[in-house]
């Protein structure tokens, strides 16, 4: 018995001595959601940072070895399911790359650690990140993640189709301005694409090509009709029945006019990309990053020659032309060991350096995360990023960080599906959303 | 055989007027059954019991599964403020302070913080109070002996801080104690209310069932499920299965085996592959739309392009899998019909149709009932083919109960996994399934099927 204790003590002692002298060896795992071929730098940036950190350690005289293992999910539902369930099983990756809106529920459930405990936000490069992006990574007064990218969502217009129905060069060029000021509304857009169809420029039912699946994009239309997602004062979610009715009515009217089919939602992404890149739609809405996909994968040759881009137009006088940014954030899993989280957090900070992040921004056509990044020549030379930064980015806002937002979001999209396919009228659908959300969230939501 | 020669039967007969003799329980039998019982418990009773428990909770992504801490957040204070918590109390709870004192230094030493660093803290800042932790961290970073890693410095700083805001406490007592120490002026009743509300884990509730009972979506889902199960079952699993069995019955043996095997293909093809093949078959540029285009019919994505074709696709692709099940069962049952009856009917001049109608169908009652019962239950709970093909679309027009339960609990775009609500939906399926089983067993006259034979051998 005594011998056992002694042996154990000796082993522990030797172990700790060995640990002091031996190399530090880490395997850092990164899981990234919504990540396709053009956005691999979400993971590769961490690999680059690891490389740099090992070199720094070597110069300092430390023996540090880091292996970064990455896994990318092209979709969101699979990724969020995987991250959540892996966390519950205490088997999550060290770093998760997800939408900032996940911070609410995941922090509440204790699935993630606040990154502000692991890094200094007032040192380079984190101190150069735009404050509004840091704001999207903040919940309950704590900063939980480091913004990984930003973007703007865009209404795209086919220039050849506009020309074919007699728009002058001036009219096409001033469109962005007219949309921004609210002069050119969503209903003006419907009339325009209807004309394109009537004149045979665009195939019937192809005038308007909205996003084919759920996404933050649809909140833009809620805002176009005067909706507000949350109250800036109290942080409570706001269900604006009038705005919901307005946006549902808009899509129902689009179906009614025959510029989009009532079964458009659920179309395959590839089909949508092909149509967008080939100029088969009169207008369509997507994100800044789609341009990279159309050029790299779908054969769009002359983007600036063929496509005009604007904010999402206002729907009514109450609403505004707008665009939503949906920053992804690097998050620290709560199931890692403390040491792994320390390394992971420092890797995230290093990967946020302007030149490293610019690789992701340019390759995937996402917007940069800091002013410094726009000065990186590689980034500055990209015409699209500069254009989007000046025309769209200043008008963007993000969806709220609120652990109940998912409930509202799911209900909003179900209402959209119901009114789009004609299963409910816009009024019924909007009322159903209000009832569902009120029933689930009670006093934590404001009805307007 | 004489009953005198058989003491067991004899004994049984004598005992019957009193009560039927129970078969002795064999220990060997129990041992042999044990693995099955274990598996049954692990993979059936336990999941059903857990589903039953989860159904009465608000378990979701934000509550986490099977745990919960006590955390007071600014959001919680705001919510409590709406419910009457006074501003003074809220400010007291949100208070945080940093004091550099002997107790803090002792805590830090015990936690293993570097001695030289602590010595320098003691020398420079002993006795100081900070309003906000950020100021203390800033000062610490200026020290020569400050640790290189932000995490090390911040964890050391946290040991001098007193606050409850955003701290996770494992037990309600720990939070209550900290609250009492930090803000003694808060009344015990208010404190208890704060602690109770700060629990992040799941709570028991019947809200899920109330929501299911009152939301309009339920009616549509039930309607869709009825349509899906009813149409697939009647048209394919029973209808097509029976038709094929009868047709193959009249075919020469070689051809009949070949066709039987072919009809098994949908069942033996892996479900993902089967779904992909249907996509090739029905999508734009796929076989059917190209064919339709050639003959001048409307050509589009039949799987998702219209509500009617989406339903037709969904029912057909599920039906082809189910038809093979009916086919096998019905073929077996058909072979049990004495051929003499058919020969006799042919002598009497019966046509094929008359044979089917008067001889075959009446003897197929039980197989048909069995297939109906079994396939109803299996269709009710199946969603994987639908998920992989129409995915409930276009819109949510082809969504059924099981698919919606799966999406609610485990797979949706916003990542808001409502395990509790999903479990409630699953529980409804379990209850409906059990009720239907009982009804079917009565319809079957199952007791007759497994009852004692009426003749003694």
Interface residues (C-beta under 8 A of the other chain):
Chain A: X76 X77 X78 X80 X81 X84 X85 X88 X98 X101 X102 X104 X105 X106 X108 X109 X110 X111 X114 X117 X118 X119 X120 X140 X141 X142 X213 X214 X215 X234 X235 X261 X262 X263 X264 X265 X266 X267 X268 X271 X338 X341 X342 X345 X346 X403 X405 X406 X407 X409 X410 X413 X414 X417 X418 X420 X421 X423 X432 X435 X436 X439 X440 X443 X444
Chain B: X60 X61 X62 X63 X64 X65 X67 X69 X71 X73 X74 X75 X78 X79 X82 X83 X141 X149 X150 X151 X154 X155 X165 X166 X168 X200 X211 X214 X215 X216 X217 X220 X283 X284 X301 X304 X305 X306 X307 X310 X390 X391 X393 X394 X395 X396 X397 X410 X411 X412 X413 X414 X415 X416 X417
